[in-house]
Amino acid sequence: MSSAIGIGDNLVPGAAGTTVGIPRLGIPRLVLSDGPAGLRIHSTRENDEEKYYCTAFPIGTLLASTWNKELVNEVGRAMGSEALEYGVDLILGPGVNIHRHPLCGRNFEYYSEDPLLTGEMGAAMVNGIESNGVGATPKHFVANNQETSRNINNSIVSNRAMREIYLKGFEIIVKKSQPWAIMSSYNKVNGVYTSESKQLLTDILRNEWGYEGIVMTDWFGGNNVSEQIKAGNDLLEPGTKNIWDNLIKAHEDGDLSLKEIDLSVSRILALIIKSNKMSNYNFTNEPDLNKNAIINRRSASEGMVLLKNENMLPFENIKSVYEKFDKVLDPHSAIGYGAFDKVNLKGNNIVLATAHPCKFPEAIEKAINIKAELPKELSFILDEKENYDIIDNDLNKIKQHIKERI
């Protein structure tokens, strides 16, 4: 498992994972790396003075704002060239979900709220990446539009909305670029996990659109490994012992046939055979970062949009505290991601509540640092509702800490 999650004996330190090689059959391991805005690998390596830098390319939303398919293709070629020279076989991107709601935590990875623009940009990116003999993995298939509770979220979508909005971008990408891989999403669609949906992965993706590559799960995605394979989900990430054991048991119990297993194996083997690993490509660990920096700057500047201030700023006569201090009260920004389960305003008090007292110290410090930005009449209090698992002693210490410092 260690090699499958970017640690331990990994071919490229910091990569997301590898497939399992079979040396006696001459089958190499493939390296999978995030992500949508450039490779995510370690820049330093143990007992090695060299640096392994990658370009931080513009995010998907900015690239889509260029409306320039040729430029996005060029970015893809540059990104793929870095993967090639660092020995990465499959980039886990681009992200092509729809901007359904502005609060989705990964909107920055995605292109647009428009499926046509998303599809055209995604296809250009995939074609650019794969021009290097490196695979791309459009994700997350499909209707993955929120990060909150993403592993159990159930997207209820009508057939028309699914076809015209959420599937359309993927359809365009498949038909215009035929990516090496597609990643299924964590969520359910109409009650069925996407990675276990034969309708999505076989009936629509392969039979209707003619998709020829593999489908992989997101890391630890889905619930039933047998149903995933039968649905057409070939590669189960990150390949834990539990996944292996469940697959073996499903076959021994007669729930998963050898024919169904062989079908997924054949797709994975086809992916390996067309990779650079099979041709023994001698990667250099020296991509042309200076050349890519020029492409990077051009794509970033072309995607920027300048807004004209027509008597909008500065704000005046704001009556709502929330309007003025929404960023201060946002638990995912000013106070710290994941630190609090709830941040509300009650009267003149900012209410903080958490199920994890150990997260308080850093968050408290952040709250203290922004105190100067708050109206003097506001103060911090802690929610003591029974449904929050807060130890009384810890709570008292935190109260005393706030009292002394604020």
C-alpha positions in Angstrom: 0.0 0.0 0.0 2.9 2.4 0.7 3.8 2.6 -2.9 0.2 3.3 -3.8 -0.2 6.5 -1.9 3.0 8.4 -2.7 5.3 7.3 0.2 7.8 4.5 0.7 9.4 2.7 -2.2 8.0 5.0 -4.9 9.6 5.4 -8.3 8.9 9.2 -8.2 8.8 10.5 -4.6 5.7 12.5 -3.9 3.7 11.0 -6.7 0.1 9.9 -5.9 0.9 6.2 -6.4 1.9 3.4 -8.8 0.3 0.4 -10.4 1.7 -3.0 -9.4 4.4 -4.4 -11.7 5.0 -8.0 -12.5 8.8 -8.3 -13.2 8.7 -11.9 -14.2 6.3 -11.0 -17.0 8.1 -7.8 -17.9 5.3 -5.7 -16.8 6.5 -2.4 -15.2 4.9 -0.2 -12.6 3.3 3.0 -13.9 3.6 6.2 -11.9 0.4 8.3 -11.3 0.8 11.9 -10.2 -1.5 14.8 -9.4 -2.6 17.1 -10.7 -4.7 19.6 -12.7 -2.4 22.5 -12.2 1.0 20.8 -12.7 2.8 17.8 -11.3 2.7 17.3 -7.6 5.9 15.5 -6.6 8.6 16.2 -4.0 11.1 18.8 -5.0 13.7 17.3 -2.8 14.7 13.7 -2.3 16.5 11.8 0.5 20.3 11.8 0.1 20.1 13.9 -3.0 21.2 17.5 -3.4 19.4 18.0 -6.7 16.1 19.8 -6.9 13.1 18.4 -8.8 11.0 21.4 -9.5 7.7 21.5 -11.4 5.8 24.4 -13.0 2.8 25.6 -11.1 0.5 26.2 -14.1 -2.6 28.4 -14.0 -5.7 26.9 -12.5 -8.4 25.5 -14.7 -10.8 28.4 -14.2 -8.2 30.9 -15.3 -7.3 28.8 -18.4 -10.9 28.6 -19.4 -11.1 32.4 -19.1 -8.7 32.6 -22.1 -11.2 30.9 -24.4 -8.1 29.8 -26.3 -8.0 26.1 -27.1 -4.6 26.4 -28.8 -3.1 28.0 -25.7 -4.6 25.4 -23.3 -3.2 22.7 -25.6 0.2 24.3 -25.3 -0.1 24.3 -21.5 -1.0 20.6 -21.7 2.1 19.9 -23.8 4.3 21.7 -21.4 2.7 19.9 -18.4 3.1 16.6 -20.2 6.8 17.3 -21.0 7.5 17.6 -17.3 5.7 14.4 -16.5 7.7 12.7 -19.3 11.1 13.8 -18.0 10.3 13.0 -14.4 9.2 9.5 -15.2 5.5 10.1 -14.6 3.2 8.0 -16.8 -0.3 9.3 -15.9 -1.4 12.8 -14.8 -4.5 12.7 -12.6 -6.2 15.6 -14.3 -7.6 17.7 -15.7 -10.5 18.3 -13.3 -13.6 18.9 -15.4 -16.5 19.0 -13.0 -19.1 21.8 -13.3 -19.1 25.0 -11.2 -22.5 24.2 -9.8 -22.1 26.2 -6.6 -19.5 28.9 -5.7 -18.7 27.3 -2.4 -17.4 24.0 -3.9 -13.9 23.7 -2.4 -12.3 22.6 -5.6 -13.9 24.9 -8.1 -10.5 26.4 -8.8 -9.4 23.1 -10.4 -12.4 23.0 -12.8 -12.9 25.1 -15.9 -16.4 26.5 -15.9 -20.1 26.3 -15.2 -20.6 25.8 -18.9 -20.3 22.2 -20.1 -19.3 23.2 -23.7 -16.4 25.4 -22.5 -15.4 22.7 -20.0 -15.4 20.0 -22.7 -13.4 22.1 -25.3 -10.8 23.2 -22.7 -10.6 19.7 -21.3 -10.1 18.1 -24.7 -7.4 20.6 -25.6 -5.6 19.9 -22.3 -5.8 16.1 -22.7 -4.5 16.3 -26.3 -1.6 18.5 -25.2 -0.6 16.2 -22.3 -0.9 13.0 -24.3 1.2 14.4 -27.2 4.2 13.5 -24.9 3.2 9.8 -24.6 1.9 10.5 -21.1 -1.7 9.8 -20.1 -4.3 12.2 -18.8 -7.1 11.4 -16.4 -10.2 13.7 -16.7 -12.0 13.6 -13.3 -14.3 13.3 -11.3 -16.9 11.3 -13.3 -19.6 12.5 -12.6 -21.8 15.1 -10.8 -19.1 15.7 -8.2 -19.9 19.3 -7.3 -19.1 19.6 -3.6 -16.3 18.6 -1.2 -18.4 18.6 2.0 -19.3 14.9 2.7 -18.1 14.0 -0.8 -17.7 10.3 0.1 -21.4 9.9 1.0 -23.0 12.7 -1.0 -25.9 11.6 -3.2 -26.4 13.9 -6.2 -30.0 13.7 -7.3 -30.0 14.6 -11.0 -32.7 14.4 -13.7 -31.8 12.7 -16.9 -31.9 15.9 -18.9 -29.7 17.8 -16.5 -27.3 14.9 -16.4 -27.1 14.7 -20.2 -27.0 18.4 -20.9 -24.8 19.7 -18.1 -22.9 17.1 -16.0 -22.1 14.5 -18.7 -21.6 16.8 -21.6 -18.1 18.0 -20.8 -16.9 14.5 -20.4 -18.6 13.4 -23.6 -16.8 16.2 -25.5 -13.5 15.2 -24.0 -13.9 11.5 -24.8 -14.9 12.1 -28.4 -12.3 14.8 -29.1 -9.3 13.4 -27.2 -9.9 9.7 -26.2 -8.0 10.0 -22.8 -6.0 7.1 -21.5 -7.9 7.1 -18.2 -11.0 8.6 -16.5 -11.4 8.8 -12.7 -14.8 8.0 -11.2 -16.0 10.2 -8.4 -16.6 9.6 -4.7 -20.3 10.6 -4.7 -23.4 8.7 -5.5 -25.7 9.6 -8.4 -29.4 8.9 -7.7 -28.5 6.5 -5.0 -25.7 4.6 -6.7 -22.0 5.2 -6.2 -20.5 6.4 -9.6 -17.7 3.8 -9.4 -20.4 1.1 -9.1 -22.7 2.4 -11.8 -22.7 0.2 -14.9 -25.1 2.7 -16.5 -22.5 5.4 -16.3 -19.2 3.5 -16.8 -20.3 1.0 -19.4 -23.6 1.9 -21.0 -22.9 5.6 -21.5 -19.1 6.0 -21.3 -18.1 3.0 -23.3 -21.1 1.8 -25.3 -22.5 5.2 -26.3 -19.4 7.4 -26.5 -16.9 4.7 -27.6 -14.4 5.3 -24.7 -11.5 2.9 -24.9 -9.3 3.6 -21.9 -9.4 2.5 -18.3 -11.6 3.9 -15.5 -10.0 4.2 -12.0 -11.5 5.0 -8.7 -10.6 8.1 -6.7 -8.5 7.1 -3.6 -10.6 4.9 -1.4 -13.7 5.7 -3.4 -16.8 3.5 -3.6 -18.1 0.8 -1.3 -18.2 -2.6 -3.0 -15.2 -3.7 -5.0 -17.1 -6.4 -6.8 -19.7 -4.0 -8.0 -17.0 -1.6 -9.1 -15.3 -4.1 -11.4 -18.6 -5.3 -12.8 -19.6 -1.7 -13.5 -16.5 -1.2 -15.6 -14.2 0.4 -12.9 -10.9 -1.2 -13.8 -8.3 0.2 -11.4 -9.1 0.4 -7.7 -7.0 2.9 -5.9 -4.9 2.9 -3.8 -4.8 -0.9 -4.0 -4.9 -1.7 -0.3 -4.7 -5.2 1.2 -8.4 -4.9 2.1 -9.2 -4.3 -1.6 -7.2 -7.3 -2.7 -8.8 -9.5 -0.1 -12.3 -8.4 -1.0 -11.6 -9.0 -4.7 -10.3 -12.5 -4.0 -13.3 -13.3 -1.8 -15.8 -12.0 -4.4 -14.3 -14.3 -7.0 -14.2 -17.3 -4.6 -17.8 -16.7 -3.7 -18.9 -16.6 -7.3 -19.9 -12.9 -7.2 -17.1 -11.8 -9.6 -16.4 -13.9 -12.6 -13.0 -14.5 -14.2 -14.3 -13.0 -17.4 -15.1 -9.7 -15.6 -11.7 -9.7 -13.9 -9.9 -10.4 -17.3 -11.8 -7.5 -19.0 -10.4 -5.0 -16.5 -7.0 -6.6 -16.6 -6.9 -6.3 -20.4 -7.6 -2.6 -20.2 -4.9 -2.0 -17.6 -2.4 -4.0 -19.7 -3.3 -1.9 -22.8 -2.5 1.2 -20.8 0.8 -0.2 -19.7 1.8 -1.3 -23.2 1.4 2.1 -24.7 3.3 3.8 -21.9 6.9 5.1 -22.1 7.8 2.5 -19.5 7.4 -0.3 -22.0 9.7 1.4 -24.5 12.3 2.0 -21.8 12.3 5.7 -22.2 15.4 7.2 -20.5 13.8 10.1 -18.6 16.3 12.9 -17.7 14.8 14.5 -14.6 15.6 17.8 -16.4 12.4 19.2 -18.1 12.8 22.6 -19.8 11.4 24.7 -17.0 12.5 28.0 -18.5 10.6 27.3 -21.7 7.5 26.3 -19.7 7.8 29.5 -17.6 7.2 31.5 -20.8 4.1 29.5 -21.6 3.0 29.8 -18.0 3.2 33.6 -17.9 1.5 34.0 -21.3 -1.4 31.7 -20.3 -1.8 33.4 -16.9 -1.9 36.9 -18.3 -4.3 36.0 -21.1 -6.8 34.5 -18.7 -6.9 37.4 -16.2 -10.0 39.6 -16.3 -9.8 43.2 -15.2 -12.9 44.6 -13.5 -13.7 48.3 -13.6 -14.7 49.9 -10.3 -17.9 51.8 -11.1 -18.8 53.3 -7.7 -18.7 49.9 -6.0 -15.6 50.3 -3.8 -15.0 51.3 -1.1 -18.2 50.0 0.7 -20.1 52.5 2.7 -22.9 52.4 5.2 -22.8 48.6 5.6 -25.5 47.5 8.1 -24.8 43.8 8.2 -21.9 42.5 10.2 -21.8 39.5 7.9 -21.4 41.7 4.8 -18.3 43.3 6.3 -16.8 40.4 8.2 -17.9 37.3 6.2 -14.2 36.3 5.6 -13.4 36.8 9.3 -16.3 34.5 10.2 -15.5 31.9 7.6 -14.1 28.8 9.4 -12.4 27.7 6.2 -10.3 30.8 5.7 -9.6 33.3 8.4 -9.8 31.0 11.4 -8.4 27.9 9.8 -9.6 25.0 7.6 -11.2 22.2 9.6 -10.6 23.9 13.0 -14.3 24.5 13.8 -17.4 22.7 12.9 -19.5 25.8 13.3 -18.8 29.5 13.3 -22.0 31.6 13.9 -22.9 35.1 15.0 -25.3 35.4 18.0 -25.9 38.9 19.1 -22.6 40.4 19.8 -20.8 37.1 20.1 -18.9 35.0 17.6 -19.7 31.4 18.4 -17.1 28.8 17.8 -17.9 25.1 18.2 -15.8 22.0 17.4 -15.8 18.3 18.0 -12.0 18.4 18.1 -10.6 20.4 21.0 -7.0 19.6 19.9 -7.5 21.9 16.9 -8.3 25.0 19.1 -4.8 26.5 19.9 -3.9 27.4 16.3 -7.4 28.5 15.5 -7.5 30.7 18.6 -4.2 32.3 17.7 -5.7 33.2 14.3 -8.8 34.5 15.9 -6.7 36.8 18.1 -4.7 38.0 15.1 -7.9 39.2 13.4 -9.4 40.7 16.5 -8.4 44.2 15.4 -10.6 43.8 12.3 -13.7 43.2 14.3 -16.1 45.7 15.9 -15.1 46.4 19.5 -18.4 45.2 20.8 -17.9 41.7 19.4 -16.4 39.0 21.5 -15.7 35.2 21.2 -17.7 32.6 23.0 -17.7 28.8 22.8 -20.8 26.6 22.0 -21.3 24.0 24.7 -24.0 22.0 23.1 -24.0 18.3 24.1 -23.6 17.1 20.5 -20.1 18.5 20.4 -17.6 16.2 22.0 -15.6 18.8 24.0 -13.9 17.8 27.2 -14.8 20.2 30.0 -11.2 20.7 31.1 -10.1 21.6 27.6 -13.0 24.0 27.2 -12.2 25.8 30.4 -8.6 26.2 29.4 -9.7 27.7 26.1 -12.1 30.1 27.7 -9.4 31.2 30.1 -7.0 31.6 27.2 -9.5 33.8 25.3 -10.2 35.9 28.4 -6.6 36.6 29.0 -5.7 37.4 25.4 -8.7 39.2 24.0 
